[in-house]
Amino acid sequence: MADRTTDAFTSDDVWTPVSPRLITARRITLALVMLLAVAGVVALFLIPGVPRAWALAAAGVALVVFVWLWWLIGRRVRSFGYSERGDDLLVTSGIMFRRLVIVPYGRMQLVDVKAGPIDRWLGVTTVQLHTAAATTDAKIPGLVPDVAAALRDRLAQRGEQRSTGL
């Protein structure tokens, strides 16, 4: 049974992975979010009447969650990939909950390139494809800006070529 499910996600196409810099960007974001958790734990230690055991338990939980998410980010980012085929684009992601999105070039309405401040600082961007059906939108995070711009242009050109034939 597991082999059949795995077969649904395999293809003979050449997969392009995303930049490993995305791991750093996601981990920096995690560290910034964890600063809020640290502030909460410190507040527990400073509030009179809160048992020290609760504050220590909260600190332990925060540490375990941080370490687990740090490891998971590396695995998750390595699961992203895309493949350009003749008539469509394949985008895959996920470890436990795998996802394979096939976007026909003729169905693309918009190709969006985005980058937040941490992404820009580390030199990564996200290419997002929009189609008429909201469930087939696909994101390819962690692309180097030059690669993202070239992919955006190729996808837009192929989308225009395919849609003119409709």
N, C-alpha and C positions, 0 to 999 in steps of 0.2 A: 504494500500500500504506500509506504513512504517513497519508494522508487518512482511510482507514477506521479506523485506530487512534485518530486524533484525534477522530473522530466518536463513539467510545465514551465520551469524556469531556465531550462538549458537551451542553448542554440549554438550553431556553428559559427555565429558571427564573432567578429573581433570586438572585444569590449575595451573601452577606454576608461581607465579609473580616474578619480578626481585627485586633486593635489593633496599631498599629505599635510600641507599648511592648514587645511581645514580642521585637522585634529587640534592644532595649536589654538586656532580661533575659538573652537568650541570649548576647549579646556579653559581658556582665559575667561570666557563667559561664565562657565561653571564656577570658577574661583570667585568672580565678582558676585555671583548669586550666593555663594557660600559665605561671603562676608556678612550678609544679612543674617544667616543662621548663627554665625559666631556672635554677632551683636545680640541676638536673642538669648544665646546661652550665657553670655556675660550678664545680661539683664537678669536672668534667673539667679545667678550667683549674688547679685547685688540687692535683689528684692528681699526685704526681711520677711521671715515667716515661711519662705519656700525651702523645703528640705534640701540639703546639699545633695542627697542621693538623686533627687529629681534632676538637678542641674547637671550632675555627672552623667546620668542616664541620657539626657538630651545631648550632651557633648559626645558621648559614645555613639549614639544613633547618627548624629551629624557626620562624625568621622567615617563611620561605615558607609553611609550613603555617598559621601564624597569620594571615597576610594572606589566604590563600585561604579559610580557614574564616570569617574576618570578612566577606568578600564573599558567601560562600555562605549564611551565616545570613540576610542581607537578602533574598536571592532565595527561599530556602526558606520563610521566614515569609510572604512575599507570595503563596506558592502555596496557603496554607491558606484554606479558605472553607467555608461551609455554606449550605444552602437548605432551608427548611421547606416541604414540600408537603402536600397534603391527607391522604395516607395514610402518608407516610414522610419521613425526613430524609436529605438527601444531604450527605456530607462528602467534600471533595476535598483532596488535598495532593500535594506532590512536583513536582520539576522533571524530572529525568532518569527517575526511576522514579515515574510518576504513579499515584495511587490514587484511586479513587472508591468510596466505601462507601455503600450504600443501606440504611438501617435502618428497617424497617416499625415504626410506633408500637406495633402489637399484639405485637411480638416483644421489646420492651424490658423488661428485668427490673429494672434499676437505673440511676439517673442519679446520677453522682458528680461533685462539684465539689471540685477540689484547687488548692492554691497553696503553693508553697515560700516560703522566707523572701525570696528576691530577687523572686519574683513578687508577693508581698504588698507589699513595699516599693515596687514600681513600679505596683501596682494592676492586676495581671492574674491571671486564673485559668484553669483548664482544666476543661472539662466532658467527662466520659467516660461513654459509654453502654455498658452491658453487656447482652448478649443471651444466649440459651441456647447459641448457637454461638459459640465463642471467636474464630473468624476474622472475625466481623462486628462485634466491638467497635470503636467509633469514638471518637476523641479530637478535641476542638476546643480547642486551646490559644489563649491570648492574648485571652481575652474580659475586658472590663471587668466588675468584680464585679456591678454592677446588671444588665448584659446577661446575664451567666451565671446569675444568680438567676432572672431572668424566663424565660430559655430552659429552665432546669431545671424550673421550675414548669409551663410549657407542655408540655414533653415528658412529664413525669410524668402530667399530666392527660390528655393524648392517649393515652398508654400505657394508663391505667386504662380510658378509654372504649373503646378497641379490644379490650382483653383481656376485658372483660365480655361482649362479643359472641361469644366463642369457646364 
